[in-house]
């Protein structure tokens, strides 16, 4: 079994722990414990999950049997924490985004690569069943040559969400709706359609909350494949709607809406898979199933056992971060 530890015991910990509990029951992982610099969070974690906790990060990283750590702290802390993880010769999964800037993310990637360690990123939308099915259809040529690829993320975040110190502020999160919420769907769009080579867009901050990052964005995208599309992203659309990805190619089209996929073939036949499900687009950002987190961690376990990079490795995750920075720069808000 692969020994796993968690760094950061805040809001993001729940789906990861539910996933680890499933994988432990299958005999794939053993939980070494969790670390937070905050005593209250350590106590809450130990009480809720009946799991070991460490008062010092150094003690967790030195724990016997530890192979993999999940870094679940705010983005701006990932690089310095990863430096300690690499020094301890542990593999890692970092929460999205990789860091608050692509430059810092690139430094983290280079550091892990030099050490010969695997680094995955928690972009779990790639691992939803409907997304996996759509990716397989695209790889098999089911839509032909892609012509159009668009995404819409019309979510809502209430005042309680932004009441947490630093929420929505560049210093803590590195960005607004693009970096913190829409990054999942935008990453999946790139995973499906390939990299973008041009972006034109607009971004603004609404009067609904006192933040210094964008919460309304519209953009046009041109993909390296030649396809074009649009991006619509916001957290001001109450009560929050399922995110959408729409693809059209020479042989068919696809609509991915939340957990539901509809494929239309060239002959007009339609195939619908999956069902409506909560995706975290409303006031509760954690209202979603932990299954994709389980699949994401399982992919890392498979990669470690096979001696290969995971499909959600840090280099692939940096594509969306570079696109976000390019968009905000072009919009004049970077």
C-alpha positions in Angstrom: 0.0 0.0 0.0 1.1 3.6 -0.7 1.3 5.8 2.4 -0.5 9.1 2.0 -0.3 12.3 4.1 -2.3 15.6 3.9 -0.9 19.1 4.2 -3.6 21.6 4.9 -6.8 20.6 6.8 -9.3 23.2 5.6 -12.3 23.2 3.4 -10.7 21.1 0.6 -9.9 18.1 2.9 -13.4 16.5 2.9 -13.5 15.0 -0.7 -9.9 13.9 -0.4 -10.5 12.1 2.8 -13.7 10.5 1.5 -11.6 9.3 -1.5 -8.8 8.0 0.6 -11.2 6.2 2.8 -12.5 4.3 -0.2 -9.0 3.6 -1.5 -8.0 2.4 2.0 -10.9 0.0 2.1 -9.6 -1.4 -1.2 -6.2 -2.0 0.2 -4.5 0.6 -2.0 -3.5 3.3 0.5 -2.7 3.7 4.2 -3.3 7.1 5.8 -0.1 8.4 7.5 -1.8 11.5 8.9 -2.4 15.2 8.4 -0.7 18.4 9.2 -2.0 22.0 9.7 -0.2 24.8 11.5 -3.6 25.6 13.2 -4.3 23.6 16.4 -8.1 23.8 15.9 -7.9 22.4 12.5 -5.7 19.5 13.6 -8.1 18.8 16.4 -11.1 18.9 14.1 -9.5 16.6 11.6 -8.5 14.1 14.2 -12.0 14.1 15.7 -13.9 13.9 12.4 -11.7 11.3 10.6 -10.1 9.5 13.6 -6.8 10.0 11.9 -3.3 10.9 13.2 -2.1 14.5 13.1 1.3 16.1 13.2 2.1 19.4 14.9 5.1 20.0 12.6 5.3 19.6 8.8 8.8 18.1 9.2 7.5 15.3 11.3 4.9 14.3 8.8 7.4 14.4 5.9 9.8 12.2 8.0 7.1 9.7 9.0 7.9 6.1 8.1 5.9 4.7 5.2 5.0 8.1 3.7 5.1 8.0 -0.2 2.7 10.7 -1.4 1.4 14.0 0.1 -1.6 16.0 -0.9 -1.0 19.8 -0.7 -4.3 21.3 0.1 -3.2 24.8 1.3 -3.8 28.2 -0.4 -2.1 28.6 -3.8 0.6 31.0 -2.7 2.0 28.4 -0.2 2.4 25.5 -2.7 5.9 26.3 -3.8 7.6 26.6 -0.4 5.8 23.6 0.9 6.7 21.6 -2.3 10.4 22.5 -1.7 10.2 20.7 1.7 8.3 17.8 0.1 10.9 17.4 -2.6 13.7 17.6 0.0 12.0 14.7 1.8 11.8 12.7 -1.5 8.0 12.4 -1.5 5.6 12.5 -4.5 2.8 15.0 -4.4 -0.6 16.1 -5.6 -1.2 19.8 -5.3 -4.6 21.5 -5.2 -5.5 23.8 -8.1 -4.1 26.2 -9.2 -0.5 25.0 -9.2 0.6 28.4 -7.7 -0.5 32.0 -7.7 1.5 32.6 -10.9 2.5 30.5 -13.8 6.1 31.4 -13.2 5.9 30.0 -9.7 4.1 27.0 -11.0 6.9 26.4 -13.6 9.4 26.5 -10.8 7.5 23.9 -8.9 7.3 21.7 -12.0 11.0 22.0 -12.7 11.9 21.3 -9.1 9.9 18.1 -9.0 11.2 16.9 -12.4 14.9 17.5 -11.4 14.3 15.3 -8.3 12.6 12.6 -10.4 9.4 12.9 -8.4 5.8 12.8 -9.6 3.6 15.8 -9.2 -0.1 15.7 -10.1 -2.7 18.5 -9.8 -6.2 18.3 -8.4 -8.2 19.1 -11.5 -10.8 16.4 -10.9 -13.3 17.4 -13.6 -11.2 15.4 -16.0 -12.1 12.3 -14.0 -15.9 12.6 -14.0 -17.4 9.6 -15.8 -19.1 11.7 -18.5 -15.8 13.6 -19.2 -13.9 10.4 -19.4 -16.5 9.1 -22.0 -16.2 12.2 -24.0 -12.4 12.1 -24.0 -12.6 8.5 -25.3 -15.0 9.5 -28.0 -12.7 12.4 -29.2 -9.6 10.2 -29.1 -11.5 7.6 -31.3 -12.4 10.3 -33.8 -16.1 10.2 -33.0 -16.5 14.0 -33.6 -14.1 14.2 -36.5 -12.0 17.3 -36.8 -13.0 19.7 -34.1 -14.4 23.0 -35.4 -15.9 24.7 -32.3 -15.2 24.4 -28.6 -16.8 26.6 -25.9 -17.4 26.6 -22.2 -19.9 28.4 -19.9 -19.4 28.6 -16.1 -22.3 30.6 -14.6 -21.8 30.0 -10.9 -22.8 31.8 -7.7 -20.8 32.5 -4.5 -22.5 34.2 -1.6 -21.3 36.7 1.0 -20.4 33.9 3.4 -17.9 32.5 0.9 -16.1 35.8 0.6 -16.2 36.4 4.4 -13.2 34.2 4.8 -10.1 36.4 5.1 -8.4 36.8 1.7 -11.1 35.1 -0.4 -11.2 36.6 -3.8 -8.0 38.6 -3.2 -5.0 38.3 -5.6 -2.5 38.0 -2.7 -4.2 34.9 -1.4 -5.8 33.2 -4.4 -3.8 34.5 -7.3 -7.0 35.3 -9.2 -10.7 35.4 -9.2 -13.4 33.4 -11.0 -10.9 32.1 -13.6 -8.2 30.9 -11.3 -10.5 29.8 -8.4 -13.7 28.5 -9.9 -13.7 28.3 -13.7 -10.2 26.7 -13.9 -11.8 23.3 -13.5 -14.0 23.6 -16.6 -11.5 25.5 -18.6 -8.8 22.9 -17.8 -11.2 20.2 -19.0 -11.9 22.2 -22.2 -8.2 22.2 -22.9 -7.9 18.5 -22.0 -10.6 17.7 -24.6 -9.9 20.3 -27.3 -6.1 20.8 -27.0 -4.1 23.9 -26.2 -5.1 27.5 -27.1 -2.8 29.7 -29.2 -4.8 32.9 -29.0 -7.3 34.6 -26.7 -9.2 37.9 -26.7 -11.4 38.8 -23.8 -12.9 41.1 -21.2 -12.9 40.9 -17.5 -14.4 43.0 -14.7 -15.2 43.0 -11.0 -18.9 43.3 -10.1 -20.1 45.6 -7.2 -21.4 42.5 -5.3 -18.3 41.9 -3.2 -15.2 43.8 -2.0 -12.5 41.8 -3.9 -9.6 42.8 -6.1 -10.0 40.0 -8.7 -12.4 39.4 -11.6 -15.8 37.8 -11.2 -17.2 38.3 -14.7 -15.3 37.2 -17.8 -16.1 36.8 -21.5 -13.5 35.7 -24.1 -13.0 34.3 -27.6 -10.6 31.4 -27.9 -8.6 30.0 -30.9 -7.2 26.5 -30.4 -4.0 25.2 -31.9 -6.1 22.6 -33.8 -7.8 25.5 -35.7 -11.1 25.3 -33.7 -12.5 28.4 -32.2 -14.9 29.0 -29.4 -16.0 31.3 -26.5 -15.7 31.3 -22.7 -18.3 32.8 -20.4 -17.4 32.6 -16.7 -18.8 34.3 -13.6 -19.7 33.8 -9.9 -22.6 36.4 -9.9 -25.2 34.1 -11.5 -27.4 33.2 -8.5 -28.3 30.5 -7.6 -25.6 28.9 -9.8 -26.0 26.7 -12.9 -24.3 23.5 -14.1 -21.2 24.3 -16.1 -21.3 23.5 -19.8 -18.8 22.4 -22.5 -20.0 22.4 -26.1 -18.0 20.8 -28.9 -18.8 20.5 -32.6 -16.7 18.7 -35.2 -17.0 17.5 -38.8 -18.5 14.2 -37.7 -20.7 15.1 -34.7 -21.2 17.3 -31.6 -21.2 17.0 -27.9 -22.8 18.8 -24.9 -21.3 18.2 -21.5 -23.4 19.8 -18.8 -22.4 19.0 -15.2 -22.4 15.2 -15.0 -24.5 14.7 -18.1 -23.1 14.0 -21.6 -25.1 14.1 -24.9 -23.3 13.0 -28.0 -24.8 13.5 -31.5 -23.3 11.5 -34.4 -23.1 12.3 -38.0 -26.2 10.3 -38.8 -28.3 12.2 -36.2 -28.3 9.5 -33.6 -28.0 10.8 -30.0 -26.5 9.1 -26.9 -27.0 10.5 -23.4 -24.9 9.4 -20.5 -24.8 10.4 -16.8 -27.3 12.4 -14.8 -27.8 15.7 -13.3 -25.8 16.1 -10.1 -24.5 18.9 -7.8 -21.3 20.3 -9.1 -20.4 23.0 -6.5 -21.7 25.8 -8.7 -24.0 27.3 -6.0 -23.5 28.9 -2.6 -21.9 25.7 -1.2 -18.7 25.1 -3.2 -18.2 21.6 -1.7 -21.6 20.3 -2.8 -20.3 17.6 -5.2 -19.6 13.9 -5.2 -16.1 12.7 -4.2 -16.0 10.1 -6.9 -13.8 12.1 -9.3 -11.3 12.9 -6.5 -11.1 9.1 -5.8 -10.4 8.5 -9.5 -7.8 11.3 -9.6 -5.9 9.9 -6.6 -6.3 6.3 -8.0 -4.7 7.6 -11.3 -1.7 8.9 -9.2 -1.4 5.5 -7.5 -1.5 3.7 -10.8 1.2 6.1 -12.1 3.5 5.5 -9.1 3.1 1.8 -9.4 3.8 1.8 -13.1 6.7 4.4 -12.9 5.0 6.9 -15.3 3.6 10.4 -15.1 -0.1 10.7 -14.1 -2.5 11.9 -16.8 -3.0 15.1 -14.7 0.6 15.8 -14.3 1.8 19.3 -13.4 2.9 20.2 -17.0 -0.6 19.6 -18.4 -2.1 21.6 -15.5 0.1 24.6 -16.3 -1.6 25.0 -19.7 -4.7 26.4 -18.2 -2.8 28.7 -15.9 -0.9 30.2 -18.8 -4.2 30.6 -20.7 -5.8 32.4 -17.7 -2.8 34.8 -17.3 -2.9 35.5 -21.1 -6.6 36.2 -21.0 -6.3 38.6 -18.0 -3.3 40.4 -19.5 -5.2 40.8 -22.8 -8.2 42.1 -20.9 -6.0 44.6 -19.0 -6.7 43.3 -15.6 -3.6 41.2 -14.9 
